[in-house]
Amino acid sequence: MNPLPADPTVLHPMPGQPRVVQLKPLVTSPLIEVGAYSYYDDPDDATAFETRNVLYHYGPEKLVIGRFCALGTGVRFIMNGANHRMDGPSTFPFPTMGGSWADHFDLLTGLPGRGDTVVGHDVWFGYRVTVMPGVRIGNGAIIAAGSVVTSDVPDYGIVGGNPAKLLRTRYDEKDIARLLAVAWWDWPAEHITAHVRTLMSGSIDDLEAAAPQPG
C-alpha cells in the first residue's frame, strides 16, 4: 500500500482526466477560498471555474468552500453582484450601460446583500446545482442534481428541488454531533491515508476509534 497521501497541490489529480481539477491550486481570486482536496468535474473546461461557475462576483462578499468537497458539472454560485433594485418601476440596471446613465451609479451601490456564501467540509454537489447568494451549507451535506439552493442547509442534510427543500438528514442529531466532534477533515493527511477505508465505508464507532489521539 502506498503510504503517501494524495497531493493537494496537483491541478489534475486523475491522470488522463483533464475534466477534473482540484480547486485550491486553481483559484486566484482573493474573493474565493477553497480548502484542500475539493474538486470540480467538467468535460468542457474545468479550469474556467472562476469565470464560468462563480457568477456576478464583484465583491466584497466571498465564496468559501471547505475541504473534501465534490462539485459536479455545472455547479454555479450566484453572488450578490447579481442583485437588482426592486423598489422602483424598473429592475433594469441603467447605469451599467455607460454614457450619462453612469452618473446614476449610486442607485446600484449599497444594494442589500446576504453576505458571504459559505460551504462546509465534505459536501457533495450534484449535476447543475445552483447556489444563491449568502447561503450557508453545512458539513457533510448532499445537494441533489438540479437543485436551486436558496436557503441554508444543515450539517449532513440532503436537499433537493427548486427551491431546494430538506429531504432528510443522513444521521440523527446525536450521530451528527459525534461526526462534527470527530471533524475528520481536520486530520493530518497521513492519518487520513491510513484510514481511507474507514472514512468511506466504516461506522461512526469505527471513525471515532480511528481518530488521532491527543498529545
Wavefront OBJ file of the C-alpha trace (Angstrom):
o trace
v 0.000 0.000 0.000
v 1.249 3.487 -0.882
v 1.754 5.292 2.457
v 1.860 8.728 0.855
v -1.259 10.903 0.904
v -2.672 12.494 -2.227
v -1.090 15.804 -3.203
v -3.486 18.764 -2.704
v -1.359 20.995 -4.937
v -1.804 18.944 -8.128
v -4.231 20.655 -10.504
v -5.384 17.472 -12.268
v -5.387 14.637 -9.699
v -6.651 11.944 -12.104
v -4.087 11.074 -14.808
v -5.550 11.462 -18.270
v -8.673 13.203 -16.959
v -8.312 16.970 -17.533
v -12.012 17.338 -16.743
v -11.229 17.030 -13.020
v -9.429 19.842 -11.199
v -8.579 20.461 -7.587
v -9.836 23.949 -6.847
v -7.319 25.100 -4.254
v -4.381 25.227 -6.717
v -6.661 26.625 -9.433
v -8.350 29.675 -7.952
v -6.594 33.037 -7.997
v -9.352 35.411 -6.875
v -8.900 36.829 -3.357
v -12.685 36.596 -3.065
v -12.665 32.776 -3.312
v -11.290 30.478 -0.617
v -11.185 26.706 -1.129
v -9.908 24.006 1.190
v -7.588 21.165 0.253
v -8.806 18.334 -1.999
v -12.097 19.942 -3.028
v -12.583 19.328 -6.738
v -14.702 20.266 -9.744
v -15.555 17.966 -12.674
v -16.440 19.400 -16.095
v -15.766 17.877 -19.547
v -15.783 21.276 -21.267
v -13.278 23.368 -19.309
v -12.946 22.702 -15.606
v -10.111 25.226 -15.349
v -12.562 28.061 -16.140
v -14.341 27.512 -12.821
v -13.737 31.038 -11.524
v -15.379 32.714 -14.519
v -17.950 30.138 -15.614
v -19.156 28.841 -12.274
v -18.847 31.786 -9.897
v -21.083 34.458 -11.402
v -21.627 38.189 -10.737
v -18.752 38.145 -8.251
v -17.783 41.782 -7.899
v -17.196 41.723 -4.142
v -16.752 42.341 -1.335
v -18.611 39.150 -0.416
v -16.585 35.947 -0.532
v -17.209 32.403 -1.668
v -15.756 29.997 0.903
v -15.630 26.255 0.179
v -14.300 23.793 2.732
v -12.107 20.724 2.343
v -13.020 17.487 0.564
v -15.996 18.889 -1.359
v -17.118 17.290 -4.632
v -18.646 19.624 -7.228
v -20.413 18.054 -10.186
v -20.528 19.516 -13.680
v -22.382 22.803 -13.991
v -22.475 23.733 -10.304
v -22.856 27.504 -10.156
v -22.627 30.018 -7.359
v -24.655 33.181 -7.910
v -23.072 36.020 -5.947
v -24.507 39.262 -4.611
v -23.465 41.214 -7.704
v -26.487 39.733 -9.459
v -28.784 41.840 -7.309
v -31.015 44.491 -8.959
v -33.144 47.210 -7.456
v -36.760 46.192 -6.989
v -38.163 49.287 -5.270
v -38.885 51.239 -8.467
v -40.965 50.575 -11.586
v -37.982 49.032 -13.470
v -35.402 46.492 -12.339
v -33.065 47.312 -15.268
v -29.558 48.455 -14.153
v -29.349 51.537 -16.428
v -26.038 52.902 -15.004
v -24.101 49.793 -16.065
v -24.737 50.659 -19.724
v -22.471 53.711 -19.526
v -22.841 57.128 -21.081
v -24.654 59.714 -18.989
v -26.573 56.865 -17.368
v -23.402 56.076 -15.393
v -23.975 59.324 -13.470
v -26.628 57.441 -11.538
v -24.382 54.617 -10.342
v -25.260 55.479 -6.768
v -28.573 53.761 -7.427
v -26.715 50.454 -7.673
v -24.256 50.836 -4.813
v -25.284 49.772 -1.399
v -27.881 47.290 -2.560
v -28.749 44.842 0.221
v -26.640 41.675 0.182
v -26.734 38.394 2.051
v -23.037 38.272 2.879
v -20.533 35.530 2.149
v -21.550 32.213 0.606
v -20.051 29.505 2.831
v -19.806 25.777 2.105
v -18.640 23.425 4.845
v -16.430 20.349 4.515
v -17.254 17.066 2.742
v -20.197 18.488 0.759
v -21.348 16.731 -2.422
v -22.950 18.849 -5.139
v -24.818 17.043 -7.897
v -25.026 17.982 -11.569
v -26.076 21.579 -12.315
v -26.762 22.730 -8.793
v -27.282 26.476 -8.393
v -26.430 28.149 -5.087
v -27.904 31.589 -4.462
v -26.094 34.434 -2.650
v -25.342 34.264 1.041
v -26.322 30.617 1.505
v -24.527 28.565 4.153
v -24.227 24.823 3.551
v -23.272 22.603 6.464
v -20.636 19.893 6.713
v -21.435 16.535 5.139
v -24.427 17.822 3.178
v -25.623 16.396 -0.146
v -27.203 18.686 -2.755
v -29.262 16.776 -5.330
v -28.735 17.339 -9.054
v -30.573 20.327 -10.490
v -31.297 21.867 -7.111
v -31.554 25.620 -6.590
v -30.340 26.313 -3.073
v -31.968 29.488 -1.756
v -31.620 28.940 1.996
v -29.191 27.427 4.475
v -28.596 23.671 4.538
v -27.945 21.927 7.892
v -24.990 19.690 8.641
v -25.452 16.285 6.960
v -28.676 17.414 5.335
v -29.858 16.103 1.970
v -31.713 18.727 -0.051
v -33.281 18.762 -3.492
v -35.659 20.687 -5.725
v -36.288 24.267 -6.838
v -36.206 25.832 -4.369
v -34.268 23.118 -2.571
v -36.019 21.591 0.433
v -34.634 19.389 3.176
v -35.458 15.801 2.238
v -33.843 14.207 5.262
v -30.641 14.183 7.253
v -28.055 11.487 6.763
v -27.853 10.795 10.512
v -29.856 11.650 13.627
v -28.922 14.626 15.806
v -26.820 12.583 18.217
v -24.742 10.985 15.467
v -24.328 14.305 13.643
v -22.894 15.757 16.856
v -20.471 12.823 17.033
v -19.376 13.349 13.436
v -18.832 17.054 13.944
v -16.797 16.315 17.067
v -14.564 13.893 15.152
v -14.090 16.505 12.378
v -12.117 14.044 10.261
v -11.473 16.723 7.600
v -9.055 18.327 10.072
v -6.984 15.179 10.487
v -3.420 15.213 9.117
v -3.293 13.890 5.564
v -1.075 10.999 6.666
v -3.661 9.923 9.220
v -6.447 10.135 6.658
v -4.322 7.980 4.346
v -4.207 5.230 6.953
v -7.987 5.294 7.418
v -9.476 5.865 3.959
v -11.496 2.653 4.124
v -12.967 3.644 7.479
v -13.862 7.075 6.135
v -15.589 5.653 3.069
v -17.324 2.581 4.484
v -16.917 2.425 8.265
v -19.334 3.207 11.063
v -19.241 6.252 13.316
v -17.855 3.975 16.046
v -15.050 2.992 13.660
v -14.395 6.640 12.836
v -14.186 7.647 16.474
v -11.810 4.750 17.166
v -9.594 5.854 14.267
v -9.360 9.491 15.343
v -5.893 10.762 16.255
v -5.239 10.651 19.970
v -4.458 13.970 21.688
v -0.897 14.545 22.729
l 1 2 3 4 5 6 7 8 9 10 11 12 13 14 15 16 17 18 19 20 21 22 23 24 25 26 27 28 29 30 31 32 33 34 35 36 37 38 39 40 41 42 43 44 45 46 47 48 49 50 51 52 53 54 55 56 57 58 59 60 61 62 63 64 65 66 67 68 69 70 71 72 73 74 75 76 77 78 79 80 81 82 83 84 85 86 87 88 89 90 91 92 93 94 95 96 97 98 99 100 101 102 103 104 105 106 107 108 109 110 111 112 113 114 115 116 117 118 119 120 121 122 123 124 125 126 127 128 129 130 131 132 133 134 135 136 137 138 139 140 141 142 143 144 145 146 147 148 149 150 151 152 153 154 155 156 157 158 159 160 161 162 163 164 165 166 167 168 169 170 171 172 173 174 175 176 177 178 179 180 181 182 183 184 185 186 187 188 189 190 191 192 193 194 195 196 197 198 199 200 201 202 203 204 205 206 207 208 209 210 211 212 213 214 215
